[in-house]
Amino acid sequence: MDLITQEKWDRAARSFDLMSANGPEKRWRPAKLSVFSRMRPDARILFLALGTGLDIETFPKGCNIAAIDISPKMIEAARERVAGYEGTLRAEVMDVHDMSFADNSFDQVFTSCTFCSVPRPVEGLKALYRVLKPGGELHMFEHTGSKIFPFNVMMTQMSRLASRFGPELDRDTVANVRAAGFEVTEVNHVFLDTVKTIHAVKPA
Ligand SMILES: C[S@@+](CC[C@H](N)C(=O)[O-])C[C@H]1O[C@@H](n2cnc3c(N)ncnc32)[C@H](O)[C@@H]1O
């Protein structure tokens, strides 16, 4: 378990809803709804990372979801939202780098604002690759760096400060997904090229 990352996100848990629930969460809701609408009721689903559970209300009903997060404080804050989900949703404290799930055990993996936060993104994505079945799907809603000037420079500068308290803002997550072995099937830009949905498969 990466205790430095865990402590960082435990600290962020206290003010997370205040910072996210009414601004970013409302803004990104349509894109998140569109990504999570791909959850299938017949699939075994892994959701990374649960945070305080703000994403749960955009999950379709009746799915079978194992949700993980490195921060016990985040999982604790998510408890009521987890209990309110109309389907099967189990929440566990787990580091993506050190998951206890067997190889090839999930049909679908979903992530939400996660790979700006996971400290070793390519290794984290390789861990998701390991637990996905061949032919399994990876669906992501992610903040990334930009290739557009001056946003690329701004994101790198802002990242230096933001990463002390929360996410890194200049990651090339699409390249990281490919580097982990996935085949990227679709990328949709939600805001400029800095907020996007990424869809990929583990080759069968
Ligand atoms: C920006 S928050 C997003 C939370 C939620 N998906 C949302 O959009 O409201 C990032 C989350 O990633 C989690 N996280 C960071 N590194 C992790 C790791 N190595 N394994 C599992 N979760 C991790 C943090 O604890 C935090 O809850």
The ligand as a MOL file (V3000), in Angstrom:
LIG
                    3D

  0  0  0     0  0            999 V3000
M  V30 BEGIN CTAB
M  V30 COUNTS 27 29 0 0 0
M  V30 BEGIN ATOM
M  V30 1 C -9.9280 13.1270 -8.1380 0
M  V30 2 S -10.5100 11.8190 -7.0790 0 CHG=1
M  V30 3 C -11.8640 11.1800 -8.0440 0
M  V30 4 C -12.9250 10.4930 -7.2230 0
M  V30 5 C -14.2220 10.1510 -7.9640 0
M  V30 6 N -14.0120 9.2340 -9.0480 0
M  V30 7 C -14.9130 11.4150 -8.4630 0
M  V30 8 O -14.7660 11.7370 -9.6610 0
M  V30 9 O -15.5920 12.0780 -7.6570 0 CHG=-1
M  V30 10 C -9.2310 10.6230 -7.2930 0
M  V30 11 C -9.4140 9.3760 -6.4400 0
M  V30 12 O -8.3800 8.4370 -6.7810 0
M  V30 13 C -8.0140 7.7360 -5.6080 0
M  V30 14 N -6.6970 7.1170 -5.8110 0
M  V30 15 C -5.5080 7.7500 -5.9770 0
M  V30 16 N -4.5200 6.8700 -6.1280 0
M  V30 17 C -5.0850 5.6340 -6.0450 0
M  V30 18 C -4.5640 4.3090 -6.1010 0
M  V30 19 N -3.2590 4.0910 -6.2610 0
M  V30 20 N -5.4190 3.2740 -5.9900 0
M  V30 21 C -6.7670 3.4940 -5.8060 0
M  V30 22 N -7.3090 4.7230 -5.7280 0
M  V30 23 C -6.4850 5.7820 -5.8490 0
M  V30 24 C -8.0550 8.8290 -4.5290 0
M  V30 25 O -8.1420 8.3170 -3.2240 0
M  V30 26 C -9.2850 9.6370 -4.9440 0
M  V30 27 O -10.4550 9.2020 -4.2730 0
M  V30 END ATOM
M  V30 BEGIN BOND
M  V30 1 1 1 2
M  V30 2 1 2 3
M  V30 3 1 2 10
M  V30 4 1 3 4
M  V30 5 1 4 5
M  V30 6 1 5 6
M  V30 7 1 5 7
M  V30 8 2 7 8
M  V30 9 1 7 9
M  V30 10 1 10 11
M  V30 11 1 11 12
M  V30 12 1 11 26
M  V30 13 1 12 13
M  V30 14 1 13 14
M  V30 15 1 13 24
M  V30 16 1 14 15
M  V30 17 1 14 23
M  V30 18 2 15 16
M  V30 19 1 16 17
M  V30 20 1 17 18
M  V30 21 2 17 23
M  V30 22 1 18 19
M  V30 23 2 18 20
M  V30 24 1 20 21
M  V30 25 2 21 22
M  V30 26 1 22 23
M  V30 27 1 24 25
M  V30 28 1 24 26
M  V30 29 1 26 27
M  V30 END BOND
M  V30 END CTAB
M  END
